[in-house]
Amino acid sequence: MNPEPERDERGAARVVATFFRDGRLVSIPARQGKRLVILRELRERCFAEDRDYPEKEVNMRLALVHPDVAALRRYLVDAKLMARSNGIYRRMM
């Protein structure tokens, strides 16, 4: 039985290498395990600081990586990697 990509560092590195080209996300993975790896990577790349982020700034940071910022915001919150309250986002975990 193979471990899920998010539980295996080499697997996670392969997922990141597959879905990122020249620092940009080429597509959002459909499979939840791979998507979680990508979302963790995005959180580290785009929101390294533990502070509040207004939605406009979140959009600007995510737009540098992929055009579908609304989906990425929603996935980050759904995965509990970011918290959202009144249009303000903050890193979690």
C-alpha positions as CSV (number, residue, x, y, z in Angstrom):
1,M,0.0,0.0,0.0
2,N,1.4,3.4,-1.0
3,P,1.3,6.3,1.4
4,E,-0.7,9.3,0.3
5,P,1.4,12.1,-1.3
6,E,0.8,14.5,1.6
7,R,2.3,12.0,4.0
8,D,5.4,11.2,2.1
9,E,8.0,14.0,1.6
10,R,9.3,12.6,-1.7
11,G,5.8,12.2,-3.0
12,A,5.0,15.8,-2.0
13,A,8.1,17.0,-3.8
14,R,7.0,15.1,-6.9
15,V,3.5,16.6,-6.7
16,V,4.9,20.2,-6.3
17,A,7.3,19.6,-9.3
18,T,4.4,18.3,-11.4
19,F,2.0,21.1,-10.7
20,F,4.3,24.1,-10.6
21,R,6.2,25.5,-13.6
22,D,8.4,28.6,-13.3
23,G,6.9,29.4,-9.9
24,R,3.3,29.3,-11.2
25,L,0.6,26.7,-10.5
26,V,-0.2,25.2,-13.9
27,S,-3.5,23.5,-12.6
28,I,-5.3,22.8,-9.4
29,P,-5.2,19.0,-8.7
30,A,-8.6,17.3,-8.7
31,R,-7.4,14.6,-6.2
32,Q,-7.8,15.8,-2.7
33,G,-4.4,14.4,-1.5
34,K,-2.5,16.2,-4.2
35,R,-4.5,19.3,-3.8
36,L,-3.6,19.4,-0.1
37,V,0.1,19.2,-1.0
38,I,-0.3,22.1,-3.4
39,L,-2.3,24.2,-0.9
40,R,0.3,23.7,1.8
41,E,3.0,24.8,-0.7
42,L,0.9,27.9,-1.6
43,R,0.5,28.8,2.0
44,E,4.2,28.7,2.5
45,R,5.0,30.6,-0.7
46,C,2.3,33.2,-0.5
47,F,1.6,33.6,3.2
48,A,4.8,32.9,5.1
49,E,4.1,35.5,7.8
50,D,1.7,34.8,10.6
51,R,-0.4,37.9,10.3
52,D,-3.8,39.2,9.1
53,Y,-4.2,39.4,5.3
54,P,-7.1,41.5,3.8
55,E,-8.9,39.7,1.0
56,K,-7.6,42.1,-1.6
57,E,-4.0,41.2,-0.6
58,V,-4.8,37.5,-0.6
59,N,-6.2,37.8,-4.1
60,M,-3.1,39.7,-5.3
61,R,-0.7,37.1,-3.8
62,L,-2.6,34.2,-5.2
63,A,-3.0,35.8,-8.7
64,L,0.8,35.8,-9.0
65,V,0.6,32.0,-8.9
66,H,-2.7,31.1,-10.6
67,P,-5.7,33.0,-12.1
68,D,-8.5,31.2,-10.2
69,V,-7.9,33.0,-6.9
70,A,-11.5,32.4,-5.6
71,A,-11.1,28.6,-5.8
72,L,-7.7,28.7,-4.2
73,R,-9.0,31.0,-1.3
74,R,-11.9,28.6,-0.8
75,Y,-9.7,25.5,-0.8
76,L,-7.2,27.1,1.6
77,V,-10.1,27.8,4.1
78,D,-11.8,24.4,3.5
79,A,-8.5,22.7,4.2
80,K,-8.1,24.7,7.4
81,L,-4.8,26.1,6.2
82,M,-6.2,29.7,6.3
83,A,-9.0,31.1,8.5
84,R,-11.4,33.7,7.2
85,S,-13.4,36.2,9.2
86,N,-15.0,39.4,7.8
87,G,-12.8,39.4,4.8
88,I,-9.6,39.0,6.8
89,Y,-7.5,35.8,6.3
90,R,-4.9,34.3,8.6
91,R,-2.6,31.3,8.4
92,M,-3.6,28.3,10.5
93,M,-1.5,25.4,11.7
